[in-house]
Amino acid sequence: MARTANYEEKIAKIEAKIAKKQAELKKLKAELAELNEQKAKTDYKELLEFMKKENMSPSAVLETLKK
C-alpha cells in the first residue's frame, strides 16, 4: 500500500526553515553593516592621522591622488 504524503506538514516545515534562514540572514547583514561602518571609521581616522603627520590639507591629498 502506498503511503500518503502529508503535504501541509512538509510545506510548514520548509516554510519554518525559510523563516529561520531569513532571520539569520538579516542578522548577518546587520553585523556586516556594523563591521563596514567600523572599518570606514578606522580608515578615516588613519587617513586624518596621516594627513596631520604629513601636514597635508584635504585639497593637497586630492591633488596627489589625481596625479
C-alpha positions in Angstrom: 0.0 0.0 0.0 1.4 3.4 -0.9 1.9 5.9 1.8 0.1 9.2 1.6 2.2 12.3 1.9 1.3 14.9 4.4 2.0 17.9 2.1 0.7 20.5 4.6 3.2 19.3 7.3 6.1 19.2 4.8 5.2 22.7 3.5 5.0 24.1 7.1 8.4 22.6 7.9 10.0 24.1 4.8 8.4 27.5 5.5 9.7 27.4 9.0 13.2 26.6 7.8 13.0 29.5 5.3 11.8 31.9 8.0 14.7 30.8 10.3 17.3 31.3 7.5 15.8 34.7 6.6 16.2 35.8 10.3 19.8 34.5 10.3 20.5 36.4 7.0 19.0 39.6 8.4 21.2 39.3 11.5 24.3 38.7 9.4 23.5 41.6 7.1 23.2 43.9 10.2 26.5 42.5 11.5 28.2 43.1 8.2 26.9 46.7 8.0 28.2 47.4 11.5 31.7 46.0 10.6 31.8 48.0 7.4 30.9 51.1 9.4 33.6 50.4 11.9 36.2 49.8 9.2 35.2 53.1 7.4 35.7 55.0 10.7 39.0 53.3 11.3 40.2 54.1 7.7 39.1 57.7 8.0 40.9 58.1 11.4 44.0 56.6 9.8 43.7 59.0 6.9 43.3 62.0 9.2 46.4 60.9 11.3 48.4 60.5 8.1 47.4 64.0 6.8 48.3 65.5 10.2 51.6 63.7 10.3 52.5 64.8 6.7 51.0 68.3 7.3 48.7 67.9 4.3 45.3 69.5 3.7 42.4 67.6 2.1 42.9 69.5 -1.1 46.6 68.5 -1.2 45.7 64.9 -0.7 43.2 65.1 -3.5 45.7 66.8 -5.8 48.2 64.0 -5.0 45.6 61.3 -5.7 44.7 62.9 -9.1 48.3 62.7 -10.3 
